[in-house]
Amino acid sequence: MDNLTADEHLAIDVVGDATAIPFKDASIDAILCLNVLEHIQEPNALLEECFRVVTPQGQLFITVPFGLGFHMCPYDYYRFTEYGLRYLFEKAGFTVIFIRPLSGHFSFIGAQVRAVGLELWRDKSLCNLPFFLLLGVIIPAFCFCLDKLDRKRRFSQCYRASTLDYSCYCVKSA
């Protein structure tokens, strides 16, 4: 927060801890939480707070990574399966409307190949530009395109297990 400009500070409405949300009970209609849950040491605390502040029939939309590598280290604590997510949401009191994969096998493979390409690129002695373009750009792009063509399998059990991310939509029942 210290490196923000004065104008950026003025644009911030609320600063607080996600596990102690500074709002009254049942005062928020909807919460959007994108790729945050894996960075919270106690994810139950965040979901309980979301449940507390959301109105009856309020909505919670969350995305979480599954097949992505570490990021924002050392504050990357978890990867959740759809079963773990369902358990956490229901334990907090939410009704799960859906938990869906945001990608499938091919995007998962492409992301892994891209990670290898980027790692090799960092060590210039192991990777030249054509090799990097193949591993870091061309193969991942091709895999992403294949994933789009494979949407008919999107909700198969195997496909769900090799996603990069999940999207989750829950409501607070009255």
SULMO-V308701 format. One record per residue. N is the residue number from 1. PHI is phi in degrees with one decimal (* if undefined). Layout:
BEGIN
N,PHI + N,PHI
END
This chain:
BEGIN
1,* + 2,-68.0 + 3,-93.2 + 4,-83.0 + 5,-76.5 + 6,-59.6 + 7,-64.4 + 8,-67.1 + 9,-63.1 + 10,-65.8 + 11,-79.9 + 12,-84.4 + 13,-87.1 + 14,-144.0 + 15,-121.7 + 16,-170.0 + 17,-90.8 + 18,-65.9 + 19,-97.1 + 20,-148.0 + 21,-64.5 + 22,-81.1 + 23,-134.7 + 24,-70.7 + 25,-57.0 + 26,49.9 + 27,-113.9 + 28,-120.6 + 29,-79.6 + 30,-152.3 + 31,-125.4 + 32,-115.4 + 33,-130.7 + 34,-104.1 + 35,48.6 + 36,-117.9 + 37,-55.0 + 38,-71.3 + 39,-99.1 + 40,-99.1 + 41,-61.0 + 42,-120.9 + 43,-59.6 + 44,-60.0 + 45,-63.2 + 46,-64.0 + 47,-67.1 + 48,-64.9 + 49,-66.9 + 50,-59.6 + 51,-62.4 + 52,-62.0 + 53,-86.7 + 54,-80.9 + 55,-71.0 + 56,-57.0 + 57,68.5 + 58,-66.7 + 59,-115.6 + 60,-130.3 + 61,-120.6 + 62,-130.7 + 63,-118.1 + 64,-139.8 + 65,-77.2 + 66,-128.0 + 67,-99.0 + 68,-89.2 + 69,-75.2 + 70,-60.0 + 71,-151.6 + 72,50.4 + 73,-65.5 + 74,-95.6 + 75,-103.3 + 76,-118.6 + 77,-98.2 + 78,-139.2 + 79,-129.1 + 80,-107.6 + 81,-83.4 + 82,-64.3 + 83,-71.5 + 84,-65.3 + 85,-62.7 + 86,-57.5 + 87,-58.7 + 88,-64.2 + 89,-62.8 + 90,-68.3 + 91,-61.3 + 92,-76.8 + 93,111.1 + 94,-79.1 + 95,-97.8 + 96,-81.9 + 97,-87.5 + 98,-158.8 + 99,-131.5 + 100,-127.2 + 101,-71.3 + 102,-97.6 + 103,-157.8 + 104,-138.1 + 105,-51.9 + 106,-68.5 + 107,-64.1 + 108,-60.1 + 109,-62.7 + 110,-59.0 + 111,-66.5 + 112,-67.7 + 113,-63.3 + 114,-60.8 + 115,-61.3 + 116,-64.5 + 117,-58.5 + 118,-67.3 + 119,-65.7 + 120,-66.2 + 121,-63.8 + 122,-63.0 + 123,-100.6 + 124,-55.7 + 125,-71.8 + 126,-99.3 + 127,-144.5 + 128,-102.6 + 129,-58.9 + 130,-60.7 + 131,-64.6 + 132,-63.1 + 133,-60.4 + 134,-64.6 + 135,-78.1 + 136,-88.9 + 137,-130.2 + 138,-67.5 + 139,-62.5 + 140,-59.6 + 141,-64.5 + 142,-62.6 + 143,-62.7 + 144,-60.4 + 145,-63.7 + 146,-61.6 + 147,-61.6 + 148,-63.5 + 149,-74.4 + 150,-97.6 + 151,-60.6 + 152,-60.1 + 153,-95.6 + 154,-50.5 + 155,-105.5 + 156,-70.5 + 157,-60.7 + 158,-64.8 + 159,-62.3 + 160,-64.8 + 161,-80.1 + 162,-124.3 + 163,-95.0 + 164,-83.9 + 165,-145.8 + 166,-118.6 + 167,-110.8 + 168,-133.7 + 169,-127.9 + 170,-133.1 + 171,-131.3 + 172,-93.1 + 173,-68.9 + 174,-68.1
END
